[in-house]
């Protein structure tokens, strides 16, 4: 299993509106992209100095599934918006073994 985690910091301009828009677009992806097994999108409520604004956690069967997601047109549409409305992102991809 492959876990893909991405955190985003949004630009101040229309921040709440853009967070809601990106969240909705991300949450629509599981029904559009077969290899995407699960997805959770969270919005930060603490707003601390260290906080990012939004986190995405998604799960795939394997690295090939992650790659299929990465290049899928529906994902690329969200990526284009994210590039416009964010100032920073961080990512971690890791393999999780079966217990």
C-alpha positions as CSV (number, residue, x, y, z in Angstrom):
1,X,0.0,0.0,0.0
2,X,1.2,3.5,-0.8
3,X,0.3,6.6,1.2
4,X,0.5,10.0,-0.3
5,X,0.3,13.0,2.0
6,X,0.4,16.6,0.8
7,X,0.0,19.8,2.9
8,X,-0.7,23.2,1.4
9,X,-0.4,26.8,2.5
10,X,-2.8,29.1,0.7
11,X,-2.4,32.7,-0.4
12,X,-4.3,35.2,1.7
13,X,-6.4,36.5,-1.2
14,X,-9.8,34.8,-1.1
15,X,-8.2,32.1,1.2
16,X,-11.3,30.6,2.7
17,X,-13.1,30.4,-0.7
18,X,-10.1,28.8,-2.4
19,X,-9.6,26.3,0.4
20,X,-13.3,25.2,0.1
21,X,-13.0,25.0,-3.7
22,X,-9.9,22.9,-3.6
23,X,-11.3,20.6,-0.9
24,X,-14.4,20.0,-2.9
25,X,-12.4,19.2,-6.0
26,X,-10.1,16.8,-4.2
27,X,-13.0,15.0,-2.5
28,X,-14.6,14.4,-5.9
29,X,-11.5,12.5,-7.2
30,X,-12.1,9.0,-5.7
31,X,-15.1,8.5,-7.9
32,X,-13.1,9.6,-11.0
33,X,-9.8,7.8,-10.5
34,X,-9.9,4.1,-10.1
35,X,-6.5,3.5,-8.5
36,X,-7.3,6.0,-5.7
37,X,-8.5,3.7,-2.9
38,X,-9.2,6.3,-0.3
39,X,-8.8,10.0,0.3
40,X,-9.2,12.3,3.3
41,X,-9.0,16.1,3.1
42,X,-8.6,18.1,6.3
43,X,-8.7,21.9,6.9
44,X,-6.6,23.3,9.7
45,X,-8.5,25.0,12.5
46,X,-5.7,26.0,14.8
47,X,-4.0,28.6,12.5
48,X,-0.8,28.5,14.4
49,X,2.5,29.8,13.1
50,X,3.5,26.2,12.1
51,X,0.1,25.3,10.6
52,X,-0.5,24.5,7.0
53,X,-4.0,25.3,5.7
54,X,-5.1,22.0,4.1
55,X,-3.9,18.4,4.2
56,X,-4.6,15.6,1.8
57,X,-4.0,11.9,2.6
58,X,-4.7,9.4,-0.1
59,X,-4.0,5.7,-0.4
60,X,-3.1,3.5,-3.4
61,X,-2.4,-0.2,-3.8
62,X,1.0,0.4,-5.3
63,X,3.4,3.0,-6.8
64,X,1.8,2.4,-10.2
65,X,-1.6,3.5,-8.8
66,X,0.0,6.7,-7.4
67,X,1.5,7.4,-10.8
68,X,-1.8,6.8,-12.6
69,X,-3.4,9.3,-10.2
70,X,-0.6,11.8,-10.7
71,X,-1.1,12.0,-14.5
72,X,-4.9,11.6,-14.5
73,X,-6.7,14.6,-16.2
74,X,-9.1,15.1,-13.2
75,X,-6.1,15.3,-10.8
76,X,-4.2,17.7,-13.2
77,X,-7.2,20.0,-13.2
78,X,-7.0,20.3,-9.4
79,X,-3.2,20.7,-9.5
80,X,-3.6,23.7,-11.9
81,X,-5.9,25.4,-9.4
82,X,-3.7,24.6,-6.5
83,X,-0.7,26.1,-8.2
84,X,-2.7,29.3,-8.6
85,X,-4.0,29.7,-5.1
86,X,-1.2,28.3,-2.9
87,X,2.2,29.6,-1.8
88,X,3.7,26.4,-0.4
89,X,3.2,22.7,-0.4
90,X,5.0,19.7,1.3
91,X,4.6,16.1,0.3
92,X,5.5,12.7,1.8
93,X,5.0,9.4,-0.1
94,X,5.6,6.1,1.7
95,X,4.9,2.4,1.4
96,X,3.0,0.9,4.2
97,X,3.3,-2.8,4.7
98,X,0.5,-5.1,5.7
99,X,0.5,-6.0,9.3
